[in-house]
């Protein structure tokens, strides 16, 4: 129904309008156009379209209103760990009030509750960082969404143009073609063999034939044959429609679930990280309870102060041990990685697909345009009397015909062969939906449509054939489909009383079956079995030379009306029914004229990419509709198969049982003459074998296979909107090498995720072990003096929180953009069942955590009396001052140990000194952390807040020396692991 808004769209103009309660399917198309104030031949003006968009809004389904920034900021505090910190703040305030209330006159009591103030400040800083990280992630995702925004062809200012679907407005003229998604509801004004899949709206599985005729009565949605609806897709033919409803005023808008009711689904990686955080949080809470029990058992609580201080330590320990910024960091790293991919022409639509990309084990690729240049060129024309070669390459219509094997200009092509060449190229240029246009720059040419079809137009212009057929005008079409493998048009000759002729092109072996005659030497005679065998022999020969072959044929109808063709069915009014359904009446008794050999040279960079994929354990599979010999030749040239390798055809696949099919797909890497259902079966078979499959596609018939694949890849240039919507990734340059580059980038991103996970978790485990063993071994280390009363902890709660803030954010983010290692494509694909944090990584995390805790506690011991390593006198400065110095040492050692750990965590096996300075962002993050730590130690007001004291030069040497042991220990562990791995390889 035309929405009531449309009556208001141009109410200032005194034109007739369609009543809001009238169904446009029951109105004449011209009346709908008048009501919407649009000329169907011109479309809206750009200015009017802009005005209507301002009035009616973008062509989008309604979504939840944007969340205010203040709510997003407050959401940073909605976390169980933050709640723990708030509890810690409350405990700290209670302790301060109790101390103030019980303080004796003249005693030294803190004027301000510094612990509580610091915790609140850290909470705010943490929230600001989280907010900034989320905002950046949202910006990155929004930029990605704009790259993948669907587009629609419309008629505006008398020109067909591509616009974002969201810019479509009521009154626009939609220009529909095969593979397009319908972007709005509309009333058809023209249609040619138009069929639209409406299963998403009506549940009807069979595509619906559409015509612009006005309906005689109100129909159900699925029977409104003169209407098109938002969310459906064109499976065949062409058409034009006036937009009658956009956004929420479409049929799909009326039944769509509001986006506000749909929660964003977490990626598998995010789910695993949530699981890790949960497990780690539970473990740390248990440790915190153990620490409290150990304090109570070993030292006892001598007052409310001891209880409060112990609770504060336990809570802060639980918070400090869990990397609460992990989710935000993960999102930012994924989003930045996806943006890097986009710069290299690989547009990944969902962040979650990055994980899958790095795991790809099979890439199923179409040949034309992906493995080859998609610069189709007709080089050979084979007719019944001979063969010629056409010079010139690409789409510039410059060249001539010469006899095969002759030097250019040495030998004229005989007249009878020339006539056959003209007939062959003429049929191919007429039975054609392509278009060749001169570009904006002189000497450049733009193509519209299929490159193979355009190559026939180019060949016709080279030989001036187009001039011989300029009097023919198309009046009907039987479209090409992958099942039919041929296309026919009906054209009338305006120079010959408007008589009709059928012109056809298609796969030679298919088209030959519809031919009963052959044109030889200017005469037409019945085709013989010998002729058929000779033609098939020529097809095989050209295919062996890597040419794609297309046969051409025609049939004079000797009538000026399609209705007069024998076998054609008309309706009661005498109008011919859709000729696409009556192809048998037209495509029979045809005359074979010849065939062309078309070559599409392989992309020079693809061979290297195939080899790189092979080194990475990724198998490349070619799936094409071309002849098997052509497919095998191109595949062998690219290194997909060995020289002399074979290709399986769709017919051969149909004859196999499922067991035989699975065996074939595990061994064969080239498939030719396949239909869309074969692509889907191949993907399913490879997935049953445990492969992670990437599948490329461009046509609407490729959409099911692309959607089923683990990584559906759509062509950005030649791909249809339906395929792009089904895909997880879009190639902006339609190049196979871009897929391999995207896999490489995906592996690098996943490696970086593992790097910062190793760093964050090992650093936090180090903090936990430091506090735990510091409490358990307090008496041995001199942290608790003999006979002392009360609780003495190794590090203060504020110090632990500062370490968590200082070392979690900047270094982890910097590691997320670490350059790829050289071996990223020299290992087998990761299985999706493999854990992100496996046993080996957990071993590394615990090992580094233990070392970190050991060096921290040793550094503290060296500055305490009664310790294991030193017995420093307490008389000079007193135990309290000595404890402050020791804590400052442990505090600083732990910070620097984590910074050294950032360098060590960049690889589980490779030395940290390989590419040590390749990541400038990491060194910047380390420098920032060092500066902030110096401020905490040397600024007096921060000394008070964090319980620190300035350190001497000798103390700094001790701090850096002990912290560096973390890096040394990591290097020794890596050396042992590399040695063991080399030993295993040598044994094999």
MIKOL-347176 format. One record per residue (C-alpha): residue in one letter; x, y, z. Coordinates in steps of 0.001 Angstrom, whole numbers, plus 524288, in hexadecimal, padded with zeros to 5 digits. Layout:
aXYZ ...
***
This chain:
x800008000080000 x804B380D857FCED x8076D8139780A00 x7FF8781F5C80E06 x80C358270480EDC x80D6F826BA80041 x8015D82F0E7FE92 x8086D8397880655 x81579838197FF5D x812EB842DE7F59E x806138483E7FA6E x80A26855AD7F608 x808B58518E7E7D5 x7FAF8850EE7E229 x7FBD38433D7DC7C x7F30D8377E7DDE4 x7F65382E987E930 x7F32B820877EC38 x7EA7B81F2C7F810 x7F15B81966803D0 x7E77080E78804D9 x7E9A0809A67F6E3 x7F1FD7FDC17F455 x7FBBC8018B7E995 x7FAA87F3DD7E3D1 x7EC8E7F7687E048 x7F06D804557DA0B x7F639806E17CCC8 x804DB809527CD2E x80319816C77C70E x7F9B081A9A7D1F9 x803808163D7DC36 x80DEF81E687D570 x8050A82A597D58B x801D2828917E3E5 x8102E8280D7E712 x81370833407DDDA x81DCA82C277D614 x8203382A367C79C x8238581BAE7C5CD x82C3C81F0C7BA3B x8347A828C87C1E9 x8330C825657D040 x8346182EE17DB79 x83DE983A0A7DB2F x84952839577E484 x844428454A7EBAF x8369583F9C7ED3F x83C06832907F1DC x84401839A57FC22 x837EA84127800A8 x82FCF834C7801A7 x83A4882DF380990 x83A2C8394B81321 x82B608381281424 x829D682942814DE x837058257B81A68 x8409381B1C815B5 x83BE580E6480FCD x83ED18064B81BDF x8377D7FE4B825C7 x8359D8051A832C6 x83FD68025483CF8 x8417B8059384B2A x84499813DF84DAF x853148168F84FBB x857B58150485DAE x85BA08222486399 x86A0D823D486626 x867EE82590874B9 x861138186887560 x86C2F811FF86DF6 x875B3817DA877B8 x86DE98133088377 x86D0A805B887D42 x87BB58048487F76 x878D08033188DFA x86EE07F84088BE5 x8783F7ED2288E83 x879837E39D89A00 x887DD7E6F789B6D x884B27F56489C50 x87AD87F21B8A6D4 x885F37EBAC8AE51 x88DDF7F8208AD03 x88279800088B246 x881F07F6C38BDC9 x890767F9178BF9A x88E00807BD8BF61 x8837F806768C9D7 x88C657FE198D239 x89758807F68D0BA x88E6F813328D4BB x889B380BAB8E0A7 x897D6808FD8E48B x89B40817658E324 x88FAC81BD58EB52 x892E1811E38F5EB x8A104816568F638 x89CCE824978F71B x8931D8219C901F1 x89CB4819BF90A10 x8A8A88222F90782 x8AF8D8279691364 x8B24C8362A913D3 x8BF0E838FD90CCE x8BF7D82BE0905B1 x8C26182B5B8F734 x8B5AE8285C8F050 x8B37282A418E1B8 x8AC56836EB8DF2A x8A56C830D58D379 x8A128822F18D034 x8AB94821688C5CA x8A8B3813018C369 x89A77815D68C048 x89DF3821BC8B812 x8A7E081A208B018 x89E7980ECF8ADE5 x893D4818218A929 x89D7381F248A046 x8A1F08122F89AA2 x893CF80E4D89895 x8915E81AE889111 x89DC081999888ED x89A7C80B7088601 x88CB480F7B881D3 x8921281A4487915 x89B8B810CA8728A x890B4806D1870B2 x887B88113086B06 x8922F815DC8618E x89542807F585D4F x886EE804E285AF9 x884FE8119A8538E x8907380E5D84AAC x88B2F800C18487A x87DC98065384515 x8840580FE283B87 x88BAC804E883530 x87F9E7FC5D83401 x877B8807D282EB3 x8821B80A6682478 x881C67FC11820E8 x872F77FC6481FB6 x873E8807D481644 x87D427FFEB80DCD x873C97F49280CF7 x8677B7FCC480B79 x85E9D7F6B380123 x85C4A7FE727F4CC x850EB7FFDA7EB81 x84F978040C7DD5A x845D780F1E7DB66 x84217818697D080 x844AA8268A7D433 x84619832607CB75 x843F18295F7BFE8 x84FFE821257C342 x8517D813D87C99A x85A2B8151B7D59B x85E4280D087E150 x85AC98127F7EE97 x85AEB80D827FC8B x84E678060C7FF52 x84BDD80F0280AE4 x84ABA81A7580153 x83F3A814A67F9E0 x8330381D127FB6A x8249481BEE7F7B7 x8231081EE67E941 x83088819D17E56B x830EB811117D958 x8379C8043F7DCFD x83F8F7FE047D208 x83FA77EF6A7D4A2 x848737E4E87CEEB x84BF67D6DB7D1C3 x8528C7D58C7DF05 x84D987E2767E45C x847317E3A37F195 x83A7F7EB327F155 x83CA57F6957FA99 x82ECC7FBD57FC0F x820A37F8D07F8DD x81CF87FD197EB31 x8131D7FC807E017 x8189D7F6837D398 x8185B7FEE07C766 x820657F5D07BEAD x8252C7E7C47BF41 x82C367DE447B64C x82C4A7CFFA7BA87 x82C847D51F7C87F x82C377CB327D37F x82DD97CE9E7E1C4 x830847C5B27ED61 x8270D7C9A07F824 x8294E7BE6880193 x82E7C7C7C080BEF x8216E7CEF580BD7 x816E17C5598079B x81D317B811809D1 x81B387B4B37FB6F x8270D7ACA47F771 x8255D7AE417E8AF x829127BB7A7E2B9 x81D127C35C7DEB3 x81B587C8227D0B1 x818E37D6BF7D09C x8119B7DF357C6CB x80D9A7ED9E7C70A x7FF647EAD37C3AD x7F52F7F07F7CCF4 x7EE377E66B7D546 x7DF777E5407D42B x7DD327E2857E293 x7E42C7E3097EFA2 x7EDBD7D7DF7F148 x7F5797D1D47FC36 x803707D6867FD86 x809207CAF77F62B x7FFD67CD117EAAE x802897DB727E85A x809F37D8CC7DBDE x80B487E7277D843 x811D17EAC17E527 x81FA47E8E87EA2C x822DA7E8997F899 x82E257EC8F80124 x836F27E14B80557 x8343B7D8A97F974 x83DE07D5C37EE72 x83DBF7D5347DFA7 x840FE7C7A77DA8E x83EAE7CA4F7CC21 x83BD77D5117C273 x83AFC7E3B97C3A4 x830EE7EDBE7C7CD x82DD77FB677CCA5 x824FF7FF4B7D7E0 x8202680BBA7DE6E x8234E80BA77ECFC x816B980C537F4D8 x81C108097F8025B x8292780A5C80948 x82E6F806BF816A0 x823FD803498206B x819468060A8165C x81CF37F9EB80E8D x8169F7EC9A81047 x823217E78781663 x823507F34B81F6E x815DC7EFEC82484 x819EE7E259828CE x828237E48D82C19 x82CE17E31883A05 x832117EFB083F57 x840CE7F01084045 x83F437F4AE84E46 x839E67E73F85195 x845B67E04D84C16 x8520B7DEC98541C x85F287DE9C84D65 x864517D0D684D91 x871AC7CED585382 x87C3F7C92F84AED x8820C7BBE884E98 x88E687C2E385294 x887037CC2D85B81 x87FB97C0B686181 x88C7F7B9C686446 x892467C61786A2C x886567C78E872DA x888277B9748770F x896927BBAF879FA x893857C7F7881DA x8890E7C0C888974 x891ED7B54288C9E x89D0D7BE5B8901A x894127C6B589889 x88F497BAD68A019 x89D467B6128A1DC x8A1C17C3548A6C2 x896587C4808B031 x89A267B7508B5B6 x8A8297BC058B70B x8A3557C8658BDAB x89BFE7C0338C7A1 x8A83E7B8018C9B8 x8B0257C46F8CBB6 x8A66F7C92C8D5EB x8A6E67BC108DCC7 x8B5C47BC1E8DC6D x8B6267C9CF8E23F x8ACC07C5FB8ECFA x8B4097B9628F00D x8C20A7BE608EF5E x8C0AF7CC268F4C2 x8B31B7CD308FA48 x8AA387D8E58F9D5 x8ACC07E21690523 x8A2627EBEB90247 x898AE7F1638F8B1 x8A3C77F7E08F142 x8AA007EAB28EE4D x89D227E5018E98D x89A3B7F0B98E0EF x8A7F77F0FB8DB3B x8A7797E2648D85D x89A267E38B8D1D6 x89F157EEE18C9BD x8AACB7E6D68C56B x8A26D7DAFA8C1EB x898D37E2F18B9EF x8A33D7EAA78B2C7 x8AAC27DE108B028 x89EB47D81C8A9B4 x89CE67E42D8A155 x8AB2C7E5CF89DAF x8AC8D7D7AD89958 x8A1DF7D83D88EFF x8A45A7E061882A5 x8974F7E775882C4 x89AC27EF3E87690 x89C9A7E2D086EBB x88F9F7E36B8675A x891A17F17786312 x89FBA7EEF285EFB x89B787E2F085765 x891167EA8F84FF7 x89A6F7F5A584CBC x8A4FC7EC5C847C6 x89B457E4F883F39 x895607F187839E5 x8A2A27F76E836B5 x8A6AD7EAD18300A x89A5D7EAB0827D9 x89CE77F8AD823B2 x8AAB27F4DD81F78 x8A4B77E9F081755 x89B827F3A581100 x8A7027FBE980CAC x8ABF67EFD280591 x89ECD7EDC17FEB7 x899937E33D807EF x88D497E85580E91 x8899E7DF81819F3 x87B707E1DD81DCB x87C157DC2882B89 x887017DCAC8357E x884757CE7B8390B x888757CA4A82B4B x896887CE0F82E34 x898067C210836DD x892CE7B94882C0A x89B8D7BF85821C8 x8A7E87BB558289F x8A2D17AD648292B x89F8B7AB9F81ABA x8A49179EA381583 x89E1379EC380806 x89B6C7AA2B7FEDF x8916A7A7027F455 x892A27B1387E9C7 x88BEF7B4757DD29 x895437B6027D1C5 x890B87C19E7C9ED x894B37CEA67CFAF x899BF7C8CE7DC4C x8A4CA7C0307D7A0 x8A5577C72F7CA92 x8A53F7D5767C68F x897337D5B57C1C2 x89BCC7DCC57B596 x8953D7D3697AC46 x89A277D41E79E55 x895147CD077924D x8A15F7C81A78BA4 x89C237BD3978302 x8901B7BBC477A66 x88E007AE0B77508 x883DB7AC9B76A3E x8801B7A0C976208 x889587A56775738 x895367A99A75F09 x89B197B11676A6D x89FB77BEFE76CB1 x8A7147C61077753 x8A32B7D37577C81 x8AE097DC9E7808E x8AD9E7E5E478C0D x8AB2F7E31D79A71 x8A2707E8897A4F2 x896327F06C7A283 x89B497FA82798E6 x894587F77278BED x8A0F37F81978453 x8A5A17ECB277C17 x8A3077E4E576FCD x8A1397D70076B54 x8AC5F7CF3B76547 x8ADCD7C13076117 x8B26F7B85B76C17 x8C1117B67B76B8A x8C3747C1AE7622D x8CB1A7CDF276544 x8C2C77DA04766FF x8BF157DEEA7595D x8C5B87D3FB751F2 x8B98D7CC9A74E57 x8ABD77D17674BEB x8A0B57C9637516D x898A47C36274659 x88B657C9A6743E1 x8836A7BD8974757 x88A2E7BC547546E x8886B7CAE3756C9 x879C87C991754A0 x879307BE5E75E66 x880FB7C66676835 x877787D1B8766B4 x86BE47C89E768F8 x872497C299774F8 x876577CF6E77B41 x869597D5C9777AC x861957CB3177EC6 x86A647CC9478AAE x869417DB6D78B01 x85A717DB3C789D1 x857C47D0447938E x85E717D89279DA2 x85B647E08C7A9DC x868C57E6E87AAC4 x86C657F4D77A76A x8791A7FB667A380 x87AC0809D47A681 x885C9813387A420 x88B7C817A47B10F x88CED825617B637 x89B3B825557B268 x89EAF8243C7A3F7 x8A293816827A004 x89C0C80FF67ABBF x89045807147AB34 x886458035C7B57D x87E2C7F7157B4F5 x870987F4597BA17 x86C847E6507BC13 x873847D9677BA89 x8817A7DABB7B551 x87F907CEF87AC69 x873E87D57F7A5EF x87B2A7E2577A498 x886747DB4A79DE3 x87CFB7D7567930C x878E27E58979165 x8872F7E99D790AC x889E87DF2378660 x87E2E7E39777E63 x883187F1A477EA1 x890E37ED9477AE8 x88BC97E70376E9E x8812C7F14176BFC x877157E65B76D85 x86EA97EF36775FE x86BF17F7D476A41 x866817EC37762B8 x85C757E97476D67 x858D87F7447717C x84B357F5E976BA0 x8477E7EB1777522 x83F727EEC778125 x83D4A7E58178C9B x82EFE7E27578F79 x8302A7D6B579892 x839C67CF087A0AC x83BA77C1987A66D x845ED7C47A7B0EF x852297BCC47B397 x851EF7B4477BFBA x85C437AB4C7C519 x8530A79FDD7C2DF x850037A34D7B49C x85DFC7A7777B143 x858E47AF827A5D4 x851FA7BC4D7A2B6 x848EB7BFF179796 x842D77CC94792ED x838877CF91788DB x83BB47DB457802C x834707E1B177528 x83B597E67776900 x8368E7F443766A9 x83CB57F3BC7592A x835197E7997553E x826B67EA017584A x829267E7C4766C8 x82B1A7D93576524 x82F7F7D2187715E x83BB87CA077739D x840307C25577F82 x84E7D7C432782E1 x854BF7BB5D78D10 x861B17B917793B6 x865D77AF2C79DDC x86E747A3B37A14B x8719D79D6979422 x86E7D78F8E7986C x861537942F79DA9 x85D8579D6579298 x8615F793637886F x8567478AAE78D61 x84C6B794C8788F7 x8522A7963A77B45 x84D3A78E5C76FA8 x853E77969776528 x8612979CAA76294 x865587A8A475AB8 x870B97A570751A6 x876107ADB27468F x86A307B681745E2 x860847AB407457E x858B27A43B74FE1 x858007956474FFD x8541678AB8759B1 x85E5E7881C76406 x8648D77AB0763AF x86A447722976E4B x87775774C67684D x8752E7835E769D9 x871CE7815B77824 x87DEA7795277AC0 x8868E78341773DB x880B778E6A77BE6 x882AA786EA7889E x8909B783DC7846D x893137926C7824E x88D2D7954C78FBE x896A878BB0795EB x8A21D7914778E72 x89F2A79F467926A x89CD879B0F7A065 x8AA1F794777A0AE x8AFB47A1A679CC4 x8A8E97A7C67A8B1 x89E287AE5C7A0E9 x890447AF857A5A3 x8870E7AC0A79A95 x879BB7B18479747 x8715E7AC8178C3B x868BE7B564783ED x85C667B22B77C58 x8505D7B8857768A x842E67B54777138 x83AD87BDB4767D7 x82CAA7BD8F76C38 x8274B7C2FD75F3E x81CD27CA6E766B5 x81B547D7ED76C7C x813EB7D35077884 x818407CA2A78344 x80A2F7C5DB784D2 x80ADB7BFED77723 x816777B73677A74 x811F97A8F877AB8 x810E47A3CB788A1 x80FBD7B12378F57 x804BE7B23F7995C x7FC867BE9C79ABE x7F2817C2BE7A4D2 x7E41E7C57E7A26C x7E7427D34179DD2 x7F0AD7CE10793B4 x7FCA57D2AC79B1D x808657C98A79B10 x80B467C37C7A835 x818DE7C5447ADE9 x822217C0177A374 x82BDB7BC137ADF9 x8224F7B1207B101 x821477AD8C7A29F x82F7E7AC3D79EE6 x82D0579F0879866 x824957A5A178E22 x82F6D7AF2F78A98 x83C1A7A7B078CEA x83A3E79CD9782F0 x83E3779A1F774F9 x849407A3F6776A4 x854797A69176D2C x862587A50077231 x86B5D7B01C76DE4 x877CB7ADBE77595 x87E387AFFE782AE x887D47B91978922 x893AD7B6407918E x894AD7BFCC79CDB x8A0597C0CB7A5C9 x8A1237C6C17B32D x8AF6C7C6F87B744 x8B2B77C2C87C548 x8B6517CD7D7CEC7 x8C50F7CD877CFE9 x8C4947CED17DEC6 x8BB557C3687E0D5 x8C5767B8BF7DEAD x8CD9D7BE117E9EC x8C16A7BF037F267 x8BDC07B0F27EF75 x8CB7D7ACC47F33E x8CAAB7B4C97FFC9 x8BD9F7AE9080318 x8C37E7A123800CD x8CEBF7A42F80A26 x8C49B7A8538141D x8BDC279B3581309 x8B27A7A10880B51 x8AD8F799A37FF82 x8A8A07A15C7F3C7 x89D0579BEC7EC45 x8985E7A17A7DF3F x889CA7A07F7DC35 x8857D7A5B27CEFF x87B447A45E7C487 x885C77A3B67BA12 x889A7797FA7B207 x8915478DC37B9E1 x89D5E78ED87B14C x89D8B79DB17B272 x89C0279CD67C122 x8A6F0792CB7C260 x8B02979AE47B9F6 x8AE257A7687C1E3 x8AEFE79FCC7CEB7 x8BBE4799927CAD0 x8C15E7A6C27C677 x8BE1E7AC397D3ED x8C3AF7A09F7DB5B x8B69979BF77E08A x8B8E678E9B7DA58 x8C46D787FE7D3BF x8C609788967C518 x8BD0A77EA97BEC6 x8B3A977EC57CA53 x8A55777C597C801 x898BF783727CB3D x88C0777D557CFBA x87F6B781B07C93A x87204783BD7CF00 x86CD5777DD7C7BD x8776E76F587CDA1 x87447774797DB36 x865D7771687D941 x8692E763417D67D x87054761727E381 x86B6D75C447F06B x86DF3764AE7FC76 x879A375C4F8003B x87F5F75D847F291 x87C3976C097F295 x8838076E4F7FF65 x88F21766887FA75 x88F5B76E947EDF2 x88ED077BAC7F4EE x899E97777E7FDD8 x8A2A17751B7F1FE x89DE777D4D7E677 x8A08778BE17E623 x89A4E78FEB7D92A x88BD478F2C7D5BB x886387935C7C8B1 x878D67945D7C263 x87288794DD7CFCF x8653A79A347D3A5 x862AB7A2277E00D x85DAD796357E75C x86AC478F977E4DC x871D579AD07EB8C x8693E799047F775 x86BA478A577F79C x87A6178C567F65D x87A6A795CA801E1 x8724178C6D80A23 x87B4278117806C2 x887977889780A48 x8818978CE38171F x87DEB77ED281A68 x88C5677BB88194A x88F6B785A9823E8 x893F0790A881AF7 x8919779F1D81D3F x88CFB7A34D80FCB x88DAF7B0898092A x884DA7B1737FD3A x884A87BC4C7F31A x878C27C0007EB15 x872E47CAFD7E32C x865D27C6C87DD76 x858E77C54F7E462 x859E17B6957E28E x866A77B6807EA2B x8600A7BC477F649 x85C387AF307FCA4 x86A217A9D37FBCE x86FF37B6C680030 x866BF7B74280BD7 x869617A91580FA1 x878297AA6880F1F x87F817ADC181B8F x884C37B9C081491 x87BC57BE47809B2 x882FA7C78180092 x87B937D0357F70F x8813A7D77C7EB81 x880997E60E7EDC9 x881247E9DB7DF70 x8796C7DF4D7D872 x871F97D9F67E41E x8635A7DB6C7E54E x85D3B7E1E27F13A x857267D4F37F552 x864727CE5D7F5A2 x86A927D9C17FCE5 x85FFF7D8E08073D x862567CA40808C4 x871127CBA0809DA x8796E7CE2B815D0 x884077D4CE80DD1 x883E97DD0680161 x88F717DE367F81D x890097EC3E7F36D x899217E83C7E846 x893C27DA827E52E x8A1997D5317E697 x8A5187C7BF7EC17 x8B1B37CD3A7F1A8 x8A9887D6187FA4F x8A3757CA0A800AB x8B0D87C492803F7 x8B52F7D1DB808FC x8A8ED7D25E81175 x8ABF67C4E0816F5 x8B9BD7C987819F8 x8B4467D596820B8 x8AA687CD3C82815 x8B5307C46682D0B x8BD1D7D03B83123 x8B18D7D5F483898 x8AF1E7C91983F7B x8BD967C814842EA x8BD077D5BD848BD x8B1267D21E850C8 x8B8B87C6B185666 x8C4407CFBB858FA x8BCD97D9658614B x8B5517CE8086806 x8C2387C80D86BB8 x8C72B7D52487080 x8BB137D9348782E x8B8977CC2E87EBE x8C6C77C95988243 x8C83D7D716887CC x8BBDC7D5EA88FE6 x8BF907C85B8948E x8CC8C7CE50898B9 x8C53B7D82F8A106 x8BD257CD6F8A761 x8C9097C5268AA7D x8D0397D0FE8AFD4 x8C59F7D3DE8B9C0 x8C2C97C5A58BCFB x8D0D77C19F8BF7B x8D3B97CEDF8C58D x8C9707CC058CFF0 x8CCA27BD918D1A4 x8DB607C00F8D264 x8DA8E7CD528D921 x8E2587C8E08E4F9 x8ED537C2DB8DCE1 x8EE8F7CEBE8D41A x8EED37D8A18DF11 x8E1DD7DEBB8DB0B x8DCA77DBB58E8A4 x8E6127DE838F3AD x8E7117D5128FF3B x8DDB97D8FF909F7 x8D6D07E3009016E x8C81A7E446902DD x8BE997E6268F7D4 x8BDDA7E2CA8E980 x8C9377E6238E0A1 x8C6E97E4028D20A x8D1637E4068C75B x8CA777EE038BE91 x8BFBD7F7BC8C166 x8B2867F6DE8BAA6 x8B4C0803E08B3C3 x8C1DC7FF188AEA2 x8BBAD7F2D08A8F0 x8B10B7FAD68A285 x8BB068044089CE5 x8C2E47F9068971E x8B68A7F39B890FF x8B30F800C688B0F x8C0CD80409886BD x8C4967F75A88011 x8B7A47F1DC87B18 x8B2E67FC138716A x8BD8E802788692F x8C7367F70D867AF x8BC457ED5B864CF x8B6717F62785A56 x8C3E37F84285474 x8C60E7E993853C8 x8B9127E88E84C8F x8BF397EF9F840F4 x8CC197E8488415E x8D1D57E5A1833C7 x8CFF77D7F082E71 x8DAB97CE17830D3 x8E1C57C8328252B x8DC677BAA7827DA x8CE097BEA082808 x8CB7F7B77881B29 x8D4F57AC5681D82 x8CC547A4668268A x8C00179C8182530 x8B2B57A2DD82756 x8AD817A38F83523 x8A1CC79B03837D7 x895CF7A1F783D0A x8957B797F6847FA x8A2F979C3984C89 x8A2A27A44C858E2 x8A75A7B2458581C x8AE807AFEE864DA x8B3BB7A226863D4 x8BBB779A1886D6F x8C87B79F5C86838 x8C4117AD6B86A59 x8BF097AA7F87804 x8CC657A4A687B0C x8D2D57B1098761A x8C9697B98287E0A x8CBF87B24688ABF x8DAB47B1B68885B x8DBCD7C06188607 x8D29B7C32889173 x8DB247BB6C89AD0 x8E7A47C20D8960D x8E1377CF748971C x8DCCA7CCE18A50D x8EA257C7668A8D6 x8F20E7D3288A41C x8E8497DCA08AA4E x8E9067D6138B79F x8F7DC7D4BA8B6D4 x8F8D77E3618B416 x8F08D7E6438BFFF x8F8587DCCE8C861 x904F57E3C88C4D0 x8FFCB7F01B8CB4E x8FA627E9E88D7AD x900B97E56D8E435 x8FFA07D7338E7CE x8FDF07D2918D9CD x9037A7C6DF8D2AF x90D667CE3F8CA5D x910E67D9E98D2B3 x90FBA7DE258E0B7 x90F377ECC58DF0D x90F777F45C8EBB7 x902AC7FA858EFA3 x9088C804148F93A x90BF980EBC8EF8E x8FE818116C8E9F4 x8F536808F28F1D1 x8ED017FD7A8ED6F x8E1B58057E8E7EA x8EA9180D998DF24 x8F1F18014F8DB52 x8E5157FACD8D79F x8E1568067C8CF35 x8EE5D8057D8C814 x8ED017F6CB8C650 x8DF317F8418C120 x8E3CC802BA8B7B4 x8EE437F9468B2F4 x8E4847EE288B142 x8DAA67F7618AB0D x8E4A47FC598A121 x8EA907EEFE89E5C x8DD107E99089B67 x8DA197F4C489205 x8E7087F34788AC0 x8E5EC7E46F88AD5 x8D8FF7E5BE883B4 x8DF0A7EF18879DE x8E9ED7E54787734 x8DF377DB128764B x8D8DC7E32D86B7D x8E51C7E13E8634B x8E6047D2D2866AB x8D7A47D00C863C9 x8D85C7D3F78556F x8DB567C5E6851D9 x8DA307B8B885882 x8E6397B36085190 x8ED937BE4484A9E x8F7947C64D8520E x8F3087D39F856A0 x8FF307D97685051 x8FA747D5C5842A2 x8F3CE7E20783DA2 x8F5AB7E85D84AD9 x8F2D17F619845E6 x8E8D77F2B983B6A x8DD407F7418439B x8DEA6805B08468F x8D15F8060784D54 x8D6017FC1C85766 x8E21F803F685A93 x8D9B08101B85BCC x8D0CB808FA86560 x8DC8C8045A86D44 x8E20B8122986DB0 x8D4FE8177F87268 x8D45080D3D87D1C x8E22A8106C8818F x8DF3581F008825B x8D2DB81CA688A4A x8D9F48138889382 x8E4AC81DB2895A2 x8DA0382789898FF x8D47081E6C8A35C x8E1DF81CE88A987 x8E6E582AE08A903 x8DAFB833BA8AA3B x8D83B8362B8B8C9 x8C94C836468B803 x8C99F829588B095 x8D312823E58BAC6 x8C87B8263B8C4DF x8BDA7820A38BC71 x8C4E5814338B890 x8CD8D812148C473 x8DA5E813B48BD01 x8E75D81A658BF63 x8F20D81F218B60B x8FC33814CC8B27F x90AE9816598B1AB x912EA813738A578 x917988068D8AB1F x90995802928ADFB x906098055D89FD8 x910E27FC7089B20 x90B6D7F1C48A3E9 x8FD927F41C89EC6 x9013A7F3838906E x90A9D7E82B8925D x900AE7DFDB899A0 x8F5947E36C89044 x8FE097DFB98849A x8FED67D1D8889DC x8F0F67D003884B1 x8F5E27D261876DA x901F67C9DB878F0 x8F9D77BEA287E79 x8F0597BFB4872FF x8FB867BF5C86938 x9013F7B33786FA8 x8F3F87AC7F86F61 x8F23D7AFBA860FF x8FFE97AAA485E0F x8FCC779DB4864A5 x8EFDF79CA385D38 x8F66379F9D8502A x900F079593852E5 x8F6D478B2F85645 x8EF0C78E2E849EC x8FB3C78D448416C x8FE627805C847C9 x8F0EF77B07844B4 x8F20A77F618368F x8FF697792F834E7 x8FA3876C4483A40 x8EF3C76C838303B 
***
